[in-house]
Amino acid sequence: MKKLLLISVFIIGLGFALFNFKGLATKGEFNSIIINFRQDIPANTLEQNLSTIASKIQEIPILNSIFSEPERIYIIEGDKKTIKKLRQSDLKEEIEYIEPNYIYHSLEQPNDPQYTQQWNLRSINVEQAWDETKGEGITVAVIDTGVTKVPDLDQTEFVEGYDFVNNKTDAQDDVGHGTHVAGTIAQSTNNNYGVAGIAYQAKIMPLKVLGVNGGTVADIAEAIKFATDHNADVINMSLGGGGDSQLMRDAIQYAHDKGVVIIAAAGNENRNSASFPARYPQIISVAATDSVGNKAPYSNFGAGVDISAPGGSETGKIIQETIVDNKPSFIGFQGTSMASPHVAGVAALIKATGVENPDEVREILIQSARKIEKDPLNHYGAGQLDAGQAVKLALKGKITPKDFLRWLKNSGYLNPGFWLDGGTITLLPKLGMVLGSYLLAWFLRNYLTFNLSLATGLVTGSSGLFFLQGLYIFDLPQWPLRLMGSSVPELGNVVMGTTSLNPFFASALIPLILILLFLSHPILKWISIGCTLGVASCLTITAFTNPFVWGFGYGLASQIFLLVNAVICFYLASLASKTLNSTSIV
């Protein structure tokens, strides 16, 4: 009896401490509250309840929209204190639930002032892709006229390149073409200046092979090998011409075998065939579209075209910062030369998700492209580039260490503020439940054998693998993760995902059934006893942190229900363990 009294005092004290901990704030931003009234209450009762709330809170609840009336969903201005007042009111029997009306934000939009002019980036759905990756850790080699570090490339990381035209390491641009191309791939973004780039956390490797009068196959082939040997992940070649070359073939094959993705422009002759080097099979050949998604008037098409991307036209050009007369300038260009770096930038985003094989990158680009139903002359190849869908397809079903770190970051676990504010509402009670279950087991140590089966039951009954509830995997159902991340009392919420507990699961009934069924089993008996102790701990902590049970409302009635069942669970576990002990002695 003394043990029961001590453990009750400790668990109640722990629950009270968690309940009053200052960091127990609701995670998320909100300034209004959702009140969902039961649909079966009469209209006059609803009106009385609305008046009562208005007088109590000094705010008038209003319907969220004209579509909210059948569901009886009302909105009222307020904060955490308002929620507490509402949950403690006499209206809880008429209300299904009360919860924060969280504020969500649109996908990332960069603060670059001229981003609004970049119709091309929005047309490839790049903002959705940015929600997952921005190309960090990937190097893109720009084989072109060189790259000059204009002001809007100041925050873009560069790696060592080479000038094959003049045989020197400084690959400065004296034409403006290569700098413009590099901007589309990785223009410095979110710097309150200029425009944005697609994979703006990627690195640029400038390789100059073209001058005012073009460049040679030999220089281009050497640049491809240089990029490969210096760890480039993606190569962009916004260049082309006529004539097959074995030297070029060998260089391309060398890069492809080393895992480099190679992108090239299809050409600007409005011809039914891609130019070289775009038409080599290992290269992803890019045709150009205009601002409304139609084939650009100049773009090559037909044989050798793999995909299309924005290249611009007279009605809307591709704007990036480059050099004009050796001075930085934001200017619009058009051509398949502008389309190719769009694909190169998205290829960098794909590679940043962990896809290594260049053939897999090609397949992802092709499969994710927006299909054009009627395209008899192959103006668009596999379709129009879609960055958001490409990244989603690259991440489909994958769970890697990088994914896990991203989840930790997005969930706030890597943010110091998490430990002082919203995240503790989940973390501290769950830890308290686990610790409490072990403490309960410790009080019964004379009758228990501590083993893996007992530990499994303690965790299952008290908290479950709760960290799994925040994990999201593309295109997979989330209920299995919620199931594994729930304790036994929370199993009634797996499908609906509500915060109020089902009284069937949040009681001593399931622990009683488990003990009756498995007390004689050599392994399951320990799981059932551990689970019963875990449920006792979970119910006690919940009674002080979130006392909300169906049919009992939020507050004292739920607290009493939870605490009574917690005591019953501890008594059941104690009785079962003593029974086992006496049986083993006999």
MIVO-901666 format. One record per residue (C-alpha): x, y, z; residue number from 1; residue in one letter; chain. Coordinates in pm, whole numbers. Example, Ala and Ser with C-alpha at 12.3 -4.5 7.8 and 13.67 -1.06 7.14 Angstrom:
<sites>
     c1     c2     c3   i aa ch
   1230   -450    780   1  A  A
   1367   -106    714   2  S  A
</sites>
This chain:
<sites>
     c1     c2     c3   i aa ch
      0      0      0   1  M  A
    289    235     81   2  K  A
    441    163   -260   3  K  A
    114    244   -433   4  L  A
     86    570   -240   5  L  A
    446    671   -318   6  L  A
    419    595   -687   7  I  A
     86    778   -711   8  S  A
    234   1087   -546   9  V  A
    537   1079   -776  10  F  A
    345   1034  -1102  11  I  A
     87   1296  -1003  12  I  A
    369   1536   -915  13  G  A
    541   1468  -1249  14  L  A
    217   1528  -1436  15  G  A
    155   1851  -1245  16  F  A
    509   1970  -1319  17  A  A
    468   1899  -1691  18  L  A
    129   2066  -1694  19  F  A
    275   2385  -1546  20  N  A
    600   2383  -1741  21  F  A
    631   2719  -1924  22  K  A
    748   2555  -2244  23  G  A
    420   2370  -2292  24  L  A
    301   2596  -2569  25  A  A
     98   2474  -2863  26  T  A
    334   2432  -3154  27  K  A
    240   2647  -3451  28  G  A
    131   3003  -3521  29  E  A
   -232   3105  -3475  30  F  A
   -447   3402  -3374  31  N  A
   -790   3243  -3400  32  S  A
   -960   2926  -3279  33  I  A
  -1177   2660  -3444  34  I  A
  -1492   2555  -3259  35  I  A
  -1670   2255  -3409  36  N  A
  -2020   2214  -3263  37  F  A
  -2196   1880  -3271  38  R  A
  -2435   1852  -3565  39  Q  A
  -2709   1683  -3364  40  D  A
  -2781   1971  -3124  41  I  A
  -3092   2184  -3201  42  P  A
  -3052   2520  -3373  43  A  A
  -3181   2713  -3070  44  N  A
  -2926   2537  -2846  45  T  A
  -2653   2633  -3090  46  L  A
  -2762   2996  -3078  47  E  A
  -2761   2992  -2697  48  Q  A
  -2411   2842  -2697  49  N  A
  -2284   3107  -2937  50  L  A
  -2426   3380  -2712  51  S  A
  -2269   3221  -2404  52  T  A
  -1929   3210  -2573  53  I  A
  -1960   3570  -2688  54  A  A
  -2035   3689  -2335  55  S  A
  -1760   3476  -2179  56  K  A
  -1481   3551  -2427  57  I  A
  -1598   3897  -2540  58  Q  A
  -1568   3780  -2900  59  E  A
  -1844   3669  -3136  60  I  A
  -1792   3330  -3310  61  P  A
  -1857   3344  -3683  62  I  A
  -1892   3075  -3949  63  L  A
  -1566   3014  -4132  64  N  A
  -1747   3035  -4467  65  S  A
  -2086   2968  -4623  66  I  A
  -1976   2607  -4660  67  F  A
  -1915   2571  -4285  68  S  A
  -2280   2584  -4179  69  E  A
  -2363   2212  -4230  70  P  A
  -2053   2113  -4032  71  E  A
  -2111   2390  -3775  72  R  A
  -1750   2508  -3785  73  I  A
  -1709   2848  -3621  74  Y  A
  -1406   3073  -3584  75  I  A
  -1331   3304  -3293  76  I  A
  -1034   3531  -3235  77  E  A
   -812   3426  -2947  78  G  A
   -496   3264  -2815  79  D  A
   -395   2979  -2581  80  K  A
   -573   3141  -2288  81  K  A
   -892   3161  -2492  82  T  A
   -867   2791  -2574  83  I  A
   -828   2710  -2205  84  K  A
  -1134   2919  -2115  85  K  A
  -1341   2751  -2384  86  L  A
  -1237   2401  -2279  87  R  A
  -1323   2477  -1918  88  Q  A
  -1667   2618  -2005  89  S  A
  -2000   2442  -1953  90  D  A
  -2040   2390  -2327  91  L  A
  -1807   2096  -2373  92  K  A
  -2093   1848  -2423  93  E  A
  -2218   2046  -2725  94  E  A
  -1872   2088  -2882  95  I  A
  -1692   1812  -3071  96  E  A
  -1353   1979  -3045  97  Y  A
  -1174   2308  -2998  98  I  A
   -836   2362  -3159  99  E  A
   -603   2638  -3284 100  P  A
   -674   2772  -3632 101  N  A
   -310   2739  -3737 102  Y  A
   -167   2975  -3996 103  I  A
      7   2805  -4288 104  Y  A
    220   2988  -4544 105  H  A
    274   2948  -4914 106  S  A
    570   2755  -5041 107  L  A
    895   2946  -5043 108  E  A
    899   3259  -5252 109  Q  A
   1235   3430  -5275 110  P  A
   1268   3794  -5176 111  N  A
   1454   3889  -5495 112  D  A
   1264   4197  -5619 113  P  A
   1263   4096  -5988 114  Q  A
   1152   3738  -5920 115  Y  A
    800   3840  -6025 116  T  A
    934   3882  -6381 117  Q  A
   1066   3526  -6390 118  Q  A
    761   3358  -6540 119  W  A
    993   3077  -6644 120  N  A
   1067   2962  -6287 121  L  A
    703   2958  -6187 122  R  A
    612   2771  -6505 123  S  A
    837   2481  -6404 124  I  A
    682   2466  -6054 125  N  A
   1015   2541  -5888 126  V  A
    868   2665  -5558 127  E  A
    736   2317  -5477 128  Q  A
   1082   2174  -5546 129  A  A
   1245   2433  -5316 130  W  A
   1033   2300  -5032 131  D  A
   1252   1986  -5044 132  E  A
   1589   2080  -5190 133  T  A
   1781   2374  -5328 134  K  A
   2073   2179  -5478 135  G  A
   2306   2188  -5179 136  E  A
   2623   1984  -5226 137  G  A
   2592   1958  -5605 138  I  A
   2840   2104  -5855 139  T  A
   2719   2213  -6199 140  V  A
   2980   2269  -6469 141  A  A
   2884   2547  -6712 142  V  A
   3068   2475  -7037 143  I  A
   3016   2801  -7220 144  D  A
   3170   3146  -7268 145  T  A
   3292   3153  -6909 146  G  A
   3122   3301  -6605 147  V  A
   3177   3645  -6454 148  T  A
   3081   3682  -6090 149  K  A
   2831   3965  -6128 150  V  A
   2667   4106  -5810 151  P  A
   2376   3860  -5825 152  D  A
   2622   3571  -5823 153  L  A
   2804   3708  -5520 154  D  A
   2650   3457  -5278 155  Q  A
   2674   3168  -5522 156  T  A
   2959   2929  -5446 157  E  A
   3215   2876  -5723 158  F  A
   3470   2596  -5761 159  V  A
   3785   2601  -5970 160  E  A
   3727   2612  -6344 161  G  A
   3939   2669  -6654 162  Y  A
   3959   2883  -6965 163  D  A
   4032   2643  -7253 164  F  A
   4022   2924  -7508 165  V  A
   4310   3119  -7350 166  N  A
   4464   2834  -7147 167  N  A
   4435   2993  -6803 168  K  A
   4253   2920  -6478 169  T  A
   4046   3238  -6468 170  D  A
   3740   3159  -6683 171  A  A
   3596   3510  -6710 172  Q  A
   3310   3576  -6949 173  D  A
   3370   3831  -7225 174  D  A
   3047   3757  -7411 175  V  A
   2770   3742  -7145 176  G  A
   2617   3416  -7260 177  H  A
   2774   3183  -7000 178  G  A
   2704   3419  -6710 179  T  A
   2337   3434  -6808 180  H  A
   2323   3052  -6825 181  V  A
   2491   3019  -6484 182  A  A
   2234   3261  -6341 183  G  A
   1943   3043  -6444 184  T  A
   2109   2747  -6272 185  I  A
   2227   2912  -5950 186  A  A
   2174   3288  -5937 187  Q  A
   2213   3408  -5577 188  S  A
   1864   3390  -5427 189  T  A
   1691   3537  -5121 190  N  A
   1951   3814  -5116 191  N  A
   1702   4102  -5165 192  N  A
   1861   4175  -5499 193  Y  A
   1788   4100  -5860 194  G  A
   1646   3764  -5962 195  V  A
   1652   3399  -5853 196  A  A
   1813   3076  -5971 197  G  A
   1681   2720  -5974 198  I  A
   1944   2528  -5773 199  A  A
   2078   2831  -5590 200  Y  A
   2264   2634  -5324 201  Q  A
   2457   2439  -5588 202  A  A
   2815   2526  -5686 203  K  A
   2915   2658  -6028 204  I  A
   3224   2536  -6214 205  M  A
   3300   2787  -6494 206  P  A
   3459   2629  -6803 207  L  A
   3525   2864  -7094 208  K  A
   3527   2695  -7436 209  V  A
   3358   2965  -7645 210  L  A
   3468   3312  -7747 211  G  A
   3301   3571  -7965 212  V  A
   3351   3343  -8267 213  N  A
   3253   3015  -8100 214  G  A
   3479   2728  -7995 215  G  A
   3620   2395  -8102 216  T  A
   3518   2036  -8040 217  V  A
   3862   1967  -7889 218  A  A
   3819   2237  -7624 219  D  A
   3464   2124  -7543 220  I  A
   3570   1758  -7511 221  A  A
   3856   1855  -7281 222  E  A
   3620   2066  -7070 223  A  A
   3385   1767  -7031 224  I  A
   3672   1553  -6905 225  K  A
   3796   1834  -6678 226  F  A
   3450   1867  -6523 227  A  A
   3428   1492  -6470 228  T  A
   3773   1465  -6313 229  D  A
   3701   1760  -6083 230  H  A
   3384   1610  -5936 231  N  A
   3114   1789  -6131 232  A  A
   2772   1626  -6084 233  D  A
   2596   1796  -6375 234  V  A
   2725   1949  -6699 235  I  A
   2533   2210  -6895 236  N  A
   2624   2284  -7257 237  M  A
   2419   2565  -7408 238  S  A
   2604   2529  -7735 239  L  A
   2587   2325  -8052 240  G  A
   2671   2282  -8415 241  G  A
   2696   2030  -8696 242  G  A
   2923   1732  -8733 243  G  A
   2974   1410  -8542 244  D  A
   3302   1375  -8349 245  S  A
   3461   1064  -8203 246  Q  A
   3657   1278  -7957 247  L  A
   3330   1428  -7833 248  M  A
   3167   1085  -7816 249  R  A
   3451    952  -7604 250  D  A
   3441   1249  -7366 251  A  A
   3064   1221  -7321 252  I  A
   3084    847  -7262 253  Q  A
   3364    903  -7009 254  Y  A
   3153   1154  -6814 255  A  A
   2841    938  -6829 256  H  A
   3029    632  -6701 257  D  A
   3153    841  -6408 258  K  A
   2796    933  -6310 259  G  A
   2776   1285  -6455 260  V  A
   2442   1410  -6590 261  V  A
   2493   1599  -6919 262  I  A
   2239   1850  -7052 263  I  A
   2260   2029  -7387 264  A  A
   2055   2271  -7596 265  A  A
   1871   2123  -7895 266  A  A
   1954   2420  -8122 267  G  A
   1786   2731  -8263 268  N  A
   1739   2654  -8635 269  E  A
   1371   2548  -8614 270  N  A
   1492   2222  -8768 271  R  A
   1347   1872  -8737 272  N  A
   1654   1740  -8554 273  S  A
   1861   1832  -8251 274  A  A
   2210   1972  -8302 275  S  A
   2532   1812  -8184 276  F  A
   2622   1745  -7905 277  P  A
   2256   1736  -7786 278  A  A
   2172   1445  -8018 279  R  A
   2423   1206  -7859 280  Y  A
   2227    937  -7670 281  P  A
   2392    996  -7332 282  Q  A
   2291   1365  -7334 283  I  A
   1954   1507  -7230 284  I  A
   1852   1728  -7521 285  S  A
   1635   2031  -7442 286  V  A
   1392   2212  -7673 287  A  A
   1254   2556  -7588 288  A  A
    904   2680  -7505 289  T  A
    770   3035  -7486 290  D  A
    593   3212  -7201 291  S  A
    261   3038  -7266 292  V  A
    412   2691  -7300 293  G  A
    411   2661  -7678 294  N  A
    711   2560  -7886 295  K  A
    939   2860  -7927 296  A  A
    953   2968  -8294 297  P  A
   1328   2907  -8325 298  Y  A
   1355   2579  -8134 299  S  A
   1472   2260  -8300 300  N  A
   1239   1965  -8256 301  F  A
   1188   1606  -8366 302  G  A
   1473   1356  -8361 303  A  A
   1693   1373  -8054 304  G  A
   1474   1603  -7840 305  V  A
   1420   1457  -7491 306  D  A
   1233   1729  -7300 307  I  A
   1129   2094  -7328 308  S  A
   1182   2388  -7091 309  A  A
   1132   2766  -7094 310  P  A
   1358   2933  -7349 311  G  A
   1161   3250  -7406 312  G  A
   1057   3443  -7714 313  S  A
    990   3803  -7814 314  E  A
    675   3797  -7598 315  T  A
    869   3704  -7286 316  G  A
   1242   3647  -7243 317  K  A
   1449   3477  -6973 318  I  A
   1585   3741  -6735 319  I  A
   1911   3688  -6545 320  Q  A
   2203   3912  -6453 321  E  A
   2493   3895  -6694 322  T  A
   2744   4133  -6846 323  I  A
   2681   4374  -7133 324  V  A
   2985   4570  -7253 325  D  A
   3169   4431  -6949 326  N  A
   2912   4582  -6712 327  K  A
   2657   4388  -6500 328  P  A
   2306   4411  -6636 329  S  A
   1973   4235  -6594 330  F  A
   1872   4141  -6944 331  I  A
   1640   3898  -7118 332  G  A
   1773   3636  -7359 333  F  A
   1590   3375  -7563 334  Q  A
   1700   3044  -7711 335  G  A
   1742   2676  -7637 336  T  A
   2058   2798  -7463 337  S  A
   1824   2941  -7198 338  M  A
   1609   2625  -7187 339  A  A
   1899   2389  -7123 340  S  A
   2009   2539  -6786 341  P  A
   1653   2503  -6656 342  H  A
   1690   2127  -6695 343  V  A
   2045   2136  -6559 344  A  A
   1921   2320  -6248 345  G  A
   1644   2066  -6190 346  V  A
   1893   1782  -6247 347  A  A
   2100   1936  -5966 348  A  A
   1792   1939  -5741 349  L  A
   1731   1572  -5822 350  I  A
   2092   1479  -5754 351  K  A
   2076   1661  -5422 352  A  A
   1806   1415  -5309 353  T  A
   2058   1131  -5338 354  G  A
   1995   1001  -5690 355  V  A
   2339    920  -5834 356  E  A
   2293    735  -6163 357  N  A
   2260    971  -6464 358  P  A
   2015    731  -6631 359  D  A
   1793    748  -6322 360  E  A
   1806   1128  -6332 361  V  A
   1704   1121  -6700 362  R  A
   1417    883  -6623 363  E  A
   1293   1104  -6338 364  I  A
   1299   1412  -6562 365  L  A
   1110   1230  -6836 366  I  A
    854   1060  -6611 367  Q  A
    778   1381  -6418 368  S  A
    744   1605  -6724 369  A  A
    400   1746  -6804 370  R  A
    283   1541  -7100 371  K  A
    161   1707  -7420 372  I  A
   -112   1487  -7565 373  E  A
    -86   1594  -7927 374  K  A
    277   1631  -8028 375  D  A
    321   1445  -8361 376  P  A
    642   1630  -8452 377  L  A
    803   1586  -8107 378  N  A
    820   1957  -8028 379  H  A
    835   1883  -7655 380  Y  A
   1004   1545  -7621 381  G  A
    871   1370  -7307 382  A  A
    686   1690  -7216 383  G  A
    743   2017  -7033 384  Q  A
    986   2035  -6740 385  L  A
    825   2018  -6393 386  D  A
   1072   2074  -6109 387  A  A
    823   2006  -5829 388  G  A
    711   1671  -5970 389  Q  A
   1069   1572  -6053 390  A  A
   1187   1622  -5696 391  V  A
    878   1449  -5560 392  K  A
    944   1149  -5786 393  L  A
   1311   1146  -5684 394  A  A
   1209   1130  -5317 395  L  A
    927    879  -5366 396  K  A
    936    608  -5102 397  G  A
   1289    700  -4995 398  K  A
   1398    736  -4637 399  I  A
   1764    814  -4602 400  T  A
   1977    976  -4330 401  P  A
   1937   1304  -4517 402  K  A
   1558   1262  -4516 403  D  A
   1568   1196  -4143 404  F  A
   1780   1506  -4079 405  L  A
   1544   1710  -4295 406  R  A
   1251   1580  -4092 407  W  A
   1431   1673  -3768 408  L  A
   1496   2022  -3904 409  K  A
   1143   2075  -4037 410  N  A
    992   1942  -3714 411  S  A
   1200   2188  -3514 412  G  A
   1411   1934  -3326 413  Y  A
   1732   2098  -3449 414  L  A
   1612   2442  -3346 415  N  A
   1712   2539  -2988 416  P  A
   1380   2718  -2956 417  G  A
   1203   2385  -2990 418  F  A
   1336   2274  -2653 419  W  A
   1208   2591  -2488 420  L  A
    871   2621  -2656 421  D  A
    624   2429  -2872 422  G  A
    800   2096  -2922 423  G  A
    808   2019  -2552 424  T  A
    434   1969  -2550 425  I  A
    501   1640  -2724 426  T  A
    848   1556  -2604 427  L  A
    833   1610  -2226 428  L  A
    504   1429  -2157 429  P  A
    615   1135  -2371 430  K  A
    945   1109  -2189 431  L  A
    757   1139  -1861 432  G  A
    530    852  -1963 433  M  A
    824    627  -2047 434  V  A
   1013    715  -1728 435  L  A
    697    675  -1525 436  G  A
    635    326  -1664 437  S  A
    988    220  -1569 438  Y  A
    942    368  -1222 439  L  A
    620    170  -1177 440  L  A
    806   -143  -1283 441  A  A
   1082    -61  -1035 442  W  A
    829    -57   -751 443  F  A
    732   -412   -850 444  L  A
   1093   -525   -896 445  R  A
   1058   -803   -637 446  N  A
    806   -974   -862 447  Y  A
    928   -883  -1211 448  L  A
   1207  -1005  -1437 449  T  A
   1344   -709  -1632 450  F  A
   1389   -822  -1993 451  N  A
   1329   -707  -2351 452  L  A
    967   -827  -2349 453  S  A
    885   -622  -2040 454  L  A
   1063   -316  -2187 455  A  A
    866   -356  -2512 456  T  A
    543   -356  -2316 457  G  A
    644    -51  -2111 458  L  A
    719    156  -2422 459  V  A
    413     29  -2614 460  T  A
    176    107  -2331 461  G  A
    324    442  -2232 462  S  A
    432    629  -2545 463  S  A
    480    408  -2851 464  G  A
    748    514  -3099 465  L  A
    603    865  -3080 466  F  A
    871   1027  -3299 467  F  A
    731    839  -3600 468  L  A
    410   1044  -3593 469  Q  A
    589   1344  -3745 470  G  A
    762   1145  -4017 471  L  A
    629   1190  -4371 472  Y  A
    720    968  -4665 473  I  A
    603   1064  -5012 474  F  A
    304    871  -5152 475  D  A
    282    630  -4859 476  L  A
    -18    609  -4622 477  P  A
     48    776  -4288 478  Q  A
   -172    563  -4062 479  W  A
     97    290  -4015 480  P  A
    335    556  -3881 481  L  A
     64    697  -3654 482  R  A
    -11    342  -3537 483  L  A
    352    267  -3446 484  M  A
    387    612  -3294 485  G  A
     87    576  -3061 486  S  A
     63    438  -2711 487  S  A
   -221    197  -2629 488  V  A
   -450    476  -2496 489  P  A
   -395    668  -2822 490  E  A
   -484    382  -3057 491  L  A
   -841    508  -3085 492  G  A
   -706    824  -3253 493  N  A
   -498    654  -3525 494  V  A
   -751    698  -3805 495  V  A
   -907   1032  -3709 496  M  A
   -590   1190  -3569 497  G  A
   -784   1375  -3295 498  T  A
   -639   1488  -2962 499  T  A
   -925   1359  -2744 500  S  A
   -891   1000  -2619 501  L  A
  -1133    717  -2687 502  N  A
  -1254    596  -2342 503  P  A
  -1236    232  -2455 504  F  A
   -862    255  -2526 505  F  A
   -784    507  -2250 506  A  A
   -898    271  -1973 507  S  A
   -796    -45  -1790 508  A  A
  -1003   -262  -2026 509  L  A
   -733   -349  -2283 510  I  A
   -466   -415  -2015 511  P  A
   -715   -646  -1838 512  L  A
   -782   -836  -2160 513  I  A
   -408   -871  -2231 514  L  A
   -333  -1004  -1882 515  I  A
   -623  -1252  -1893 516  L  A
   -516  -1380  -2236 517  L  A
   -140  -1401  -2195 518  F  A
    -60  -1446  -1827 519  L  A
     38  -1808  -1888 520  S  A
    245  -1739  -2201 521  H  A
    625  -1744  -2141 522  P  A
    697  -1423  -2337 523  I  A
    369  -1239  -2390 524  L  A
    300  -1231  -2015 525  K  A
    589   -986  -1970 526  W  A
    471   -770  -2262 527  I  A
    117   -759  -2119 528  S  A
    237   -663  -1768 529  I  A
    475   -401  -1911 530  G  A
    198   -266  -2133 531  C  A
    -36   -240  -1833 532  T  A
    223    -40  -1637 533  L  A
    288    177  -1942 534  G  A
    -83    251  -1979 535  V  A
    -98    347  -1609 536  A  A
    185    596  -1661 537  S  A
     36    733  -1985 538  C  A
   -308    788  -1832 539  L  A
   -161    963  -1527 540  T  A
     54   1205  -1728 541  I  A
   -230   1272  -1974 542  T  A
   -463   1353  -1684 543  A  A
   -248   1657  -1614 544  F  A
   -128   1758  -1962 545  T  A
   -432   1701  -2187 546  N  A
   -734   1568  -1992 547  P  A
   -971   1525  -2285 548  F  A
  -1177   1203  -2319 549  V  A
  -1475   1145  -2545 550  W  A
  -1796   1185  -2351 551  G  A
  -1624   1348  -2054 552  F  A
  -1512   1672  -2216 553  G  A
  -1197   1862  -2128 554  Y  A
  -1118   1904  -1760 555  G  A
  -1199   1752  -1423 556  L  A
  -1429   1469  -1535 557  A  A
  -1166   1342  -1778 558  S  A
   -893   1377  -1513 559  Q  A
  -1087   1162  -1267 560  I  A
  -1161    900  -1534 561  F  A
   -795    879  -1639 562  L  A
   -654    868  -1284 563  L  A
   -899    602  -1167 564  V  A
   -812    381  -1463 565  N  A
   -439    445  -1405 566  A  A
   -471    316  -1049 567  V  A
   -666     12  -1170 568  I  A
   -393    -62  -1428 569  C  A
   -120    -46  -1165 570  F  A
   -323   -274   -939 571  Y  A
   -374   -524  -1225 572  L  A
      0   -527  -1305 573  A  A
     85   -570   -937 574  S  A
   -164   -855   -898 575  L  A
    -43  -1029  -1216 576  A  A
    324  -1002  -1121 577  S  A
    259  -1138   -771 578  K  A
     64  -1426   -924 579  T  A
    360  -1505  -1150 580  L  A
    598  -1488   -857 581  N  A
    392  -1724   -641 582  S  A
    349  -1964   -932 583  T  A
    723  -1977   -992 584  S  A
    785  -2052   -621 585  I  A
    540  -2341   -627 586  V  A
</sites>
